[in-house]
Amino acid sequence: MATSKSKAKTTGGSVVSSNSEKAMKITRRYMLWSAGAGLIPFPIIDLATIVGVQMKMVAEISEVYGVNFSEHKAKNTISAALSGVTASTFAQGTIGSSIKALPVIGTLLGTVTMPFFASASAYALSNVFINHFEQGGTFLDLDGEKFKESFKLMFKRGEKAAKDLKVEVENTTTD
């Protein structure tokens, strides 16, 4: 059972839990790791690595909220969420991976699209779980349809977060 014993504090008029802050730090770190996994030049291996990275992220977030992590349940949940992603979004990731099989140009194009897709999906996945755990949810009481809908919405937000993170990284490397 989830123990949402997060201490809330007020920042700028809004209430933020310490668990939420910890979870968002984990999210940012795994957005970067997911983007890095997207740079792997081999199709399918990149996707497998991204899923592995994101499984680890979900495990860490569940630990923050005191939710028992089950790899089997998490894989099923993640698979259900990803199956609910719109066709164009899923195609973006699949094509980004598959295009890497084309010599030279494929690797270049895949290297541009996959890190972005991976980072946005990490953001979406983590935020759906954070919201669920904040409400006292566990892996056992996830509503698959609600999860898919939340994932789609969060993926759109994740695209912006991935762009912002890219700019932030570019600015820190040029300073």
matplotlib code that plots the C-alpha trace (Angstrom):
import matplotlib.pyplot as plt

x = [0.0, 1.2, 2.3, 2.1, 3.6, 5.1, 5.5, 4.0, 5.4, 4.3, 6.4, 5.1, 1.5, 1.3, 1.7, 4.5, 5.3, 8.8, 8.1, 7.0, 10.3, 12.3, 10.3, 10.8, 14.6, 14.5, 12.4, 14.9, 17.8, 16.0, 15.0, 18.7, 19.5, 16.6, 17.9, 21.3, 19.9, 18.2, 21.6, 22.5, 23.1, 21.5, 17.8, 15.8, 18.8, 18.0, 14.4, 15.2, 17.7, 15.1, 12.6, 15.2, 16.1, 12.5, 11.8, 14.6, 13.0, 9.6, 11.3, 13.0, 9.8, 7.8, 10.4, 10.0, 6.3, 6.7, 4.9, 6.1, 7.7, 6.9, 8.8, 6.1, 3.3, 5.4, 6.2, 2.5, 1.5, 4.2, 3.3, -0.4, 0.5, 2.7, 0.1, -2.2, 0.1, -1.2, 0.0, 2.0, 3.8, 4.6, 5.7, 8.0, 9.9, 9.7, 10.8, 13.5, 14.8, 14.3, 15.7, 19.1, 19.4, 20.0, 23.7, 25.0, 21.8, 19.7, 22.0, 22.0, 18.2, 17.6, 20.1, 18.1, 14.6, 15.2, 16.7, 13.7, 11.1, 12.8, 13.1, 9.5, 8.2, 10.3, 8.7, 5.2, 5.6, 7.1, 4.5, 1.6, 3.1, 3.8, 0.2, -1.1, 1.2, 0.4, -3.2, -2.3, -2.4, -0.3, 0.5, -2.5, -5.1, -4.1, -6.9, -5.4, -7.7, -7.2, -3.4, -3.3, -5.2, -3.0, 0.1, -1.0, -1.6, 1.7, 3.6, 2.6, 3.9, 6.9, 7.7, 8.0, 10.0, 12.4, 12.9, 13.5, 15.9, 17.8, 18.2, 19.3, 21.9, 23.1, 23.4, 25.4, 27.8, 28.5, 29.1]
y = [0.0, 3.5, 5.6, 9.1, 10.5, 13.4, 16.6, 19.5, 22.9, 26.1, 27.6, 30.7, 30.1, 26.4, 23.3, 21.0, 17.7, 16.7, 13.4, 15.3, 17.3, 14.1, 12.4, 15.4, 15.3, 11.6, 12.5, 15.1, 12.6, 9.9, 12.2, 12.7, 9.0, 8.2, 10.7, 9.2, 5.7, 7.2, 7.9, 4.2, 3.7, 0.2, -0.2, -2.2, -2.1, 1.6, 0.9, -2.0, 0.3, 3.1, 0.7, -0.5, 3.0, 3.9, 0.8, 1.9, 5.3, 4.0, 1.8, 4.8, 6.9, 4.1, 3.8, 7.6, 7.0, 3.8, 1.7, -1.9, -2.1, -5.2, -5.4, -7.6, -5.2, -2.2, -3.8, -4.5, -1.0, 0.6, -1.6, -0.6, 3.0, 2.8, 1.0, 3.9, 6.4, 7.9, 6.2, 9.2, 9.5, 5.8, 5.9, 8.7, 6.5, 3.3, 5.1, 6.9, 3.6, 1.7, 4.5, 3.9, 0.8, 3.0, 3.6, 7.1, 9.2, 6.8, 7.0, 10.8, 11.1, 8.5, 10.2, 13.4, 11.9, 9.1, 11.2, 13.6, 10.8, 9.0, 12.1, 13.1, 9.5, 9.5, 12.7, 11.4, 8.1, 9.5, 12.2, 9.8, 7.6, 10.6, 11.8, 8.3, 7.7, 11.2, 10.2, 7.1, 4.7, 1.5, -0.7, -2.9, -0.2, 1.5, 2.1, 1.2, 3.5, 6.4, 5.7, 5.8, 9.0, 10.7, 9.4, 11.0, 14.3, 14.1, 13.1, 16.4, 18.2, 16.0, 17.2, 20.8, 19.6, 17.7, 20.9, 22.9, 20.3, 20.3, 24.1, 23.9, 21.3, 23.3, 26.4, 24.6, 23.1, 26.4, 28.3]
z = [0.0, -0.8, 2.1, 0.9, 4.1, 2.2, 4.1, 2.2, 2.1, 0.5, -2.2, -4.0, -3.0, -4.1, -2.0, -3.0, -1.2, -0.5, -2.2, -5.3, -5.3, -5.0, -7.7, -10.1, -9.5, -10.4, -13.5, -14.7, -14.2, -16.1, -18.9, -19.5, -19.2, -21.6, -24.1, -23.8, -24.5, -27.6, -28.9, -29.2, -32.9, -33.1, -33.8, -31.2, -28.8, -28.3, -27.5, -25.1, -23.3, -23.1, -21.6, -19.1, -18.1, -17.6, -15.6, -13.2, -13.0, -12.1, -9.4, -7.9, -7.9, -6.3, -3.6, -2.9, -2.3, -0.4, -3.1, -3.5, -6.9, -9.0, -12.2, -13.8, -12.9, -13.9, -17.3, -17.9, -16.9, -19.1, -22.0, -21.6, -21.4, -24.5, -26.4, -25.8, -27.3, -30.5, -33.6, -34.7, -31.3, -31.3, -34.9, -34.0, -31.6, -33.7, -36.9, -35.0, -34.0, -37.3, -39.4, -37.7, -39.9, -42.9, -43.4, -42.4, -43.0, -41.0, -38.0, -38.2, -38.4, -35.7, -33.5, -33.7, -33.1, -30.6, -27.7, -27.9, -28.0, -25.1, -23.0, -23.5, -22.8, -19.5, -18.5, -19.3, -17.6, -14.4, -14.1, -14.5, -11.8, -9.6, -9.8, -9.2, -6.2, -4.8, -4.7, -2.6, -5.6, -6.2, -9.1, -8.1, -8.5, -11.8, -14.2, -17.6, -19.6, -17.3, -17.3, -21.1, -21.3, -18.7, -20.5, -23.8, -22.1, -20.2, -23.4, -25.0, -21.9, -22.0, -25.5, -24.2, -21.1, -23.4, -25.5, -22.4, -21.0, -24.3, -24.1, -20.5, -21.3, -24.3, -22.2, -19.4, -22.0, -23.6, -20.3]

ax = plt.figure().add_subplot(projection="3d")
ax.plot(x, y, z, "-o")
ax.set_aspect("equal")
plt.show()
